[in-house]
């Protein structure tokens, strides 16, 4: 199989969005778009990574992301290994550096890592000889999620530049929000974040966003509304008075959405808490909801990342 896009991608790893240029992002999205077209045409299997080994190293549970990376690797012909960290020696006191050295001795071609500590993929990348892809690290970043969100938006709006995107909910604990804010700013979108003061980062105004604490104000004339999961597992203390009150003020329903543009589209990285972040009527409305398409775009984007990082022309 020949490459879909021969543009040089001058990166050895994919650790965060901040290191990418607009041209890098366009390259990734263009290659991913090619894989979407091929998959929809029934051409799902490729031999690009035949003989290559991909290890998915997940220190946090994530069925959706791990399955997406696994499917992406297998569709490209790689040998894919999912490491069950919960039953490995890591739980017995082995450090991440020990794990990196052990895996490096096996000569993998790509490591996909999700870890609860911010910066773990960066540390791993310094210790191994292969490409490293960050599948989510703590509250830091989740770059492939931002890329798949960007591809989904571009497919429907034809562009990213100039769009008004409202990211709503638990911004403070969200690596998805951080990656999306970085990408959308790079690509020239207007980014708003909306949420209660307790769930907005103290440095929010330095991120190049507009900050709102009212859904009606934050969603006014928005092209895209991106809801976030309320991450109770990362919260230490009471960030919201109650789930019922949170939904009343910040859950997405038809009334709050009425102030957005008529052709507004709705997104959510999943898994959704229905009746907490989003009303089921909105989530299941295929005329405005892109949630299922985000899953499809996720496989294509991860195929593109594996493709580009495997080319061997990185600096």
C-alpha positions as CSV (number, residue, x, y, z in Angstrom):
1,X,0.0,0.0,0.0
2,X,1.3,3.5,-0.8
3,X,0.9,6.3,1.6
4,X,-2.2,8.4,1.3
5,X,-0.3,11.7,1.9
6,X,3.4,12.0,1.3
7,X,3.7,15.3,3.2
8,X,6.6,15.1,5.7
9,X,5.5,14.8,9.4
10,X,8.6,15.8,11.3
11,X,7.8,14.4,14.7
12,X,9.0,11.2,16.3
13,X,6.3,11.1,18.9
14,X,2.8,12.4,19.5
15,X,2.8,13.7,23.0
16,X,0.7,16.9,23.0
17,X,-1.0,19.3,20.6
18,X,1.2,22.2,21.6
19,X,4.2,20.8,19.6
20,X,2.2,20.6,16.4
21,X,1.9,23.4,13.8
22,X,-1.2,24.1,11.7
23,X,0.5,22.3,8.8
24,X,1.1,19.2,11.0
25,X,-2.6,19.2,12.1
26,X,-3.7,19.5,8.5
27,X,-1.5,16.6,7.5
28,X,-2.8,14.4,10.2
29,X,-6.4,15.3,9.3
30,X,-5.9,14.8,5.6
31,X,-4.4,11.4,6.1
32,X,-7.2,10.4,8.5
33,X,-9.8,11.6,5.9
34,X,-8.3,9.2,3.4
35,X,-8.7,6.3,5.9
36,X,-12.3,7.3,6.5
37,X,-13.1,7.2,2.8
38,X,-11.4,3.8,2.4
39,X,-13.2,2.3,5.4
40,X,-16.6,3.6,4.2
41,X,-15.8,2.0,0.8
42,X,-15.2,-1.3,2.5
43,X,-11.4,-1.2,2.2
44,X,-10.6,-1.6,5.9
45,X,-7.4,-3.8,5.9
46,X,-4.0,-2.6,5.0
47,X,-0.5,-4.0,5.2
48,X,1.4,-0.7,6.0
49,X,2.5,-1.9,9.4
50,X,3.0,-5.6,8.7
51,X,5.9,-6.9,10.8
52,X,5.6,-3.9,13.2
53,X,4.7,-4.2,16.9
54,X,2.3,-1.9,18.7
55,X,2.0,-2.1,22.5
56,X,-1.0,-0.5,24.1
57,X,0.1,0.3,27.7
58,X,-2.9,1.5,29.7
59,X,-2.5,2.3,33.3
60,X,-6.0,3.7,33.4
61,X,-9.1,1.9,32.2
62,X,-10.4,3.1,28.9
63,X,-12.3,0.6,26.8
64,X,-13.2,3.2,24.1
65,X,-9.7,4.6,23.5
66,X,-7.8,1.3,23.8
67,X,-10.2,-0.5,21.5
68,X,-9.9,2.4,19.0
69,X,-6.1,2.2,19.0
70,X,-6.2,-1.6,18.8
71,X,-8.5,-1.5,15.8
72,X,-6.4,1.1,14.1
73,X,-3.3,-0.9,14.5
74,X,-4.9,-4.1,13.3
75,X,-6.4,-2.4,10.3
76,X,-2.9,-1.3,9.3
77,X,-1.6,-4.8,9.7
78,X,0.4,-4.4,13.0
79,X,0.9,-7.0,15.7
80,X,-1.0,-5.4,18.5
81,X,-0.4,-6.2,22.2
82,X,-2.6,-4.9,25.0
83,X,-0.7,-4.9,28.3
84,X,-2.9,-5.7,31.3
85,X,-1.2,-3.3,33.7
86,X,-3.6,-4.2,36.6
87,X,-2.1,-7.7,36.7
88,X,1.5,-6.9,35.8
89,X,4.5,-6.3,38.0
90,X,3.8,-2.5,37.8
91,X,1.3,-3.0,40.5
92,X,4.0,-4.7,42.6
93,X,6.2,-1.6,42.7
94,X,7.8,-1.5,39.3
95,X,8.4,2.1,38.2
96,X,7.5,3.5,34.8
97,X,11.2,3.7,34.0
98,X,11.6,0.0,34.8
99,X,8.6,-0.8,32.5
100,X,10.0,1.4,29.8
101,X,13.4,-0.4,29.9
102,X,11.7,-3.8,29.8
103,X,9.5,-2.9,26.9
104,X,12.3,-1.3,25.0
105,X,14.2,-4.6,25.2
106,X,11.4,-6.2,23.2
107,X,12.0,-3.7,20.3
108,X,8.4,-2.5,19.8
109,X,7.8,0.0,17.0
110,X,5.2,2.1,18.8
111,X,4.0,2.4,22.4
112,X,0.5,3.9,23.1
113,X,0.3,4.9,26.7
114,X,-2.4,6.2,29.0
115,X,-1.4,7.1,32.5
116,X,-2.9,8.9,35.5
117,X,0.2,11.1,36.0
118,X,0.7,14.1,33.8
119,X,3.9,13.9,31.9
120,X,4.2,10.1,32.0
121,X,4.3,9.7,28.2
122,X,7.0,12.4,27.9
123,X,9.1,10.4,30.4
124,X,8.5,7.2,28.6
125,X,9.5,8.8,25.3
126,X,12.9,9.7,26.7
127,X,13.6,6.0,27.7
128,X,12.6,4.1,24.6
129,X,13.8,3.9,21.0
130,X,10.3,3.7,19.4
131,X,7.5,6.1,18.7
132,X,5.3,7.0,21.7
133,X,1.7,8.2,21.4
134,X,0.0,9.9,24.4
135,X,-3.5,8.3,24.9
136,X,-4.2,10.6,27.8
137,X,-2.0,11.6,30.8
138,X,-3.6,12.8,34.0
139,X,-5.3,16.2,33.5
140,X,-2.7,17.2,30.9
141,X,-3.6,16.2,27.4
142,X,-5.4,13.8,25.1
143,X,-4.1,14.7,21.7
144,X,-5.8,12.1,19.5
145,X,-9.2,13.1,21.0
146,X,-8.6,16.7,19.9
147,X,-7.6,15.5,16.4
148,X,-10.6,13.3,16.0
149,X,-12.9,16.1,17.2
150,X,-11.2,18.5,14.7
151,X,-11.8,16.0,11.9
152,X,-15.4,15.6,12.9
153,X,-15.9,19.4,12.9
154,X,-14.1,19.9,9.6
155,X,-16.2,17.2,7.9
156,X,-19.4,19.0,8.8
157,X,-18.4,22.7,8.7
158,X,-15.7,22.5,6.0
159,X,-13.2,24.4,8.2
160,X,-12.0,25.1,11.7
161,X,-10.9,28.7,11.3
162,X,-13.5,31.3,12.3
163,X,-15.9,28.9,14.0
164,X,-17.1,29.6,17.5
165,X,-16.7,26.5,19.7
166,X,-18.1,26.4,23.2
167,X,-16.5,23.8,25.5
168,X,-18.7,23.2,28.5
169,X,-18.5,21.6,31.9
170,X,-15.6,20.2,33.9
171,X,-12.8,22.1,32.2
172,X,-10.6,22.0,35.3
173,X,-10.0,18.2,35.2
174,X,-10.3,17.7,31.5
175,X,-7.3,16.7,29.3
176,X,-9.8,16.7,26.4
177,X,-10.5,20.4,27.0
178,X,-6.8,21.3,27.1
179,X,-6.0,19.5,23.9
180,X,-9.0,20.9,22.1
181,X,-8.3,24.5,23.3
182,X,-4.7,24.2,22.0
183,X,-5.7,22.7,18.6
184,X,-8.6,25.1,18.0
185,X,-6.4,28.1,18.8
186,X,-3.7,26.9,16.5
187,X,-6.3,26.4,13.7
188,X,-7.9,29.9,14.2
189,X,-11.2,29.0,15.9
190,X,-12.8,31.2,18.5
191,X,-12.9,29.2,21.8
192,X,-15.2,29.7,24.7
193,X,-15.2,27.7,27.9
194,X,-18.3,27.5,30.0
195,X,-18.8,26.1,33.5
196,X,-19.1,26.9,37.2
197,X,-16.3,28.8,38.8
198,X,-15.2,25.7,40.7
199,X,-14.6,23.8,37.4
200,X,-12.7,26.5,35.5
201,X,-8.9,26.6,35.8
202,X,-7.5,29.6,37.6
203,X,-5.3,30.4,34.6
204,X,-8.1,30.1,32.1
205,X,-7.7,33.6,30.7
206,X,-4.1,32.8,29.7
207,X,-5.3,29.9,27.5
208,X,-6.6,32.1,24.7
209,X,-10.3,31.5,25.5
210,X,-13.3,33.5,26.5
211,X,-14.7,32.4,29.9
212,X,-18.4,32.2,30.7
213,X,-20.3,31.0,33.8
214,X,-23.7,31.0,32.1
215,X,-24.7,28.5,29.4
216,X,-27.1,31.0,27.8
217,X,-24.2,33.5,27.4
218,X,-21.5,31.0,26.5
219,X,-23.6,29.2,23.9
220,X,-24.9,32.3,22.1
221,X,-24.3,32.0,18.3
222,X,-22.0,29.0,18.9
223,X,-21.3,26.8,15.8
224,X,-20.2,23.8,17.9
225,X,-21.1,22.9,21.5
226,X,-18.7,20.4,23.0
227,X,-19.9,18.9,26.3
228,X,-17.4,17.3,28.8
229,X,-17.9,14.5,31.2
230,X,-18.1,15.4,34.9
231,X,-14.9,13.7,36.2
232,X,-15.9,12.9,39.7
233,X,-13.0,10.4,40.0
234,X,-10.5,13.2,39.7
235,X,-12.2,15.5,42.2
236,X,-11.0,15.8,45.7
237,X,-13.7,17.8,47.5
238,X,-17.1,19.2,46.6
239,X,-16.9,21.0,43.2
240,X,-20.6,20.9,42.5
241,X,-23.5,21.2,45.1
242,X,-25.4,18.3,43.6
243,X,-25.8,16.4,40.3
244,X,-29.4,17.8,40.0
245,X,-28.3,21.4,40.4
246,X,-25.3,20.9,38.0
247,X,-27.7,19.7,35.3
248,X,-30.1,22.5,36.0
249,X,-27.4,25.1,35.4
250,X,-24.9,23.4,33.1
251,X,-26.5,20.4,31.6
252,X,-27.3,20.7,27.9
253,X,-31.0,20.7,27.0
254,X,-33.1,22.3,24.2
255,X,-33.7,25.5,26.1
256,X,-30.0,26.2,26.7
257,X,-29.2,25.2,23.1
258,X,-31.8,27.5,21.6
259,X,-29.4,30.5,21.7
260,X,-26.8,28.8,19.5
261,X,-26.7,29.0,15.8
262,X,-29.5,27.2,13.9
263,X,-27.0,24.8,12.3
264,X,-25.2,24.1,15.6
265,X,-23.7,20.7,16.1
266,X,-23.2,18.8,19.4
267,X,-20.2,16.8,20.6
268,X,-19.2,14.7,23.6
269,X,-16.0,12.7,24.0
270,X,-17.8,10.0,26.0
271,X,-18.7,8.1,28.0
272,X,-21.8,10.4,28.5
273,X,-23.6,10.8,31.8
274,X,-27.1,11.3,30.5
275,X,-29.1,13.7,32.6
276,X,-26.0,15.1,34.1
277,X,-24.0,16.8,31.3
278,X,-26.5,16.3,28.5
279,X,-30.2,15.5,28.0
280,X,-30.8,12.2,26.1
281,X,-33.1,14.0,23.6
282,X,-30.2,16.2,22.5
283,X,-27.6,13.4,22.6
284,X,-29.7,11.1,20.4
285,X,-30.8,13.7,17.9
286,X,-28.9,12.6,14.7
287,X,-29.7,16.0,13.1
288,X,-27.4,17.8,15.5
289,X,-25.4,15.2,17.4
290,X,-22.0,14.1,16.1
291,X,-21.2,11.8,19.0
292,X,-21.4,8.5,17.1
293,X,-19.3,10.0,14.2
294,X,-16.6,11.0,16.7
295,X,-16.1,7.3,17.5
296,X,-15.7,6.6,13.7
297,X,-13.3,9.5,13.3
298,X,-11.3,8.2,16.2
299,X,-10.2,5.0,14.5
300,X,-9.3,6.9,11.3
301,X,-7.3,9.5,13.2
302,X,-5.4,6.9,15.2
303,X,-4.6,5.1,11.9
304,X,-3.2,8.3,10.6
305,X,-1.1,8.8,13.7
306,X,0.3,5.3,13.4
307,X,0.9,5.7,9.7
308,X,2.7,9.0,9.9
309,X,4.9,8.1,12.9
310,X,5.9,4.8,11.2
311,X,7.3,6.5,8.1
312,X,10.8,6.8,9.3
313,X,11.4,10.3,8.1
314,X,11.0,12.0,11.4
315,X,13.5,14.4,12.9
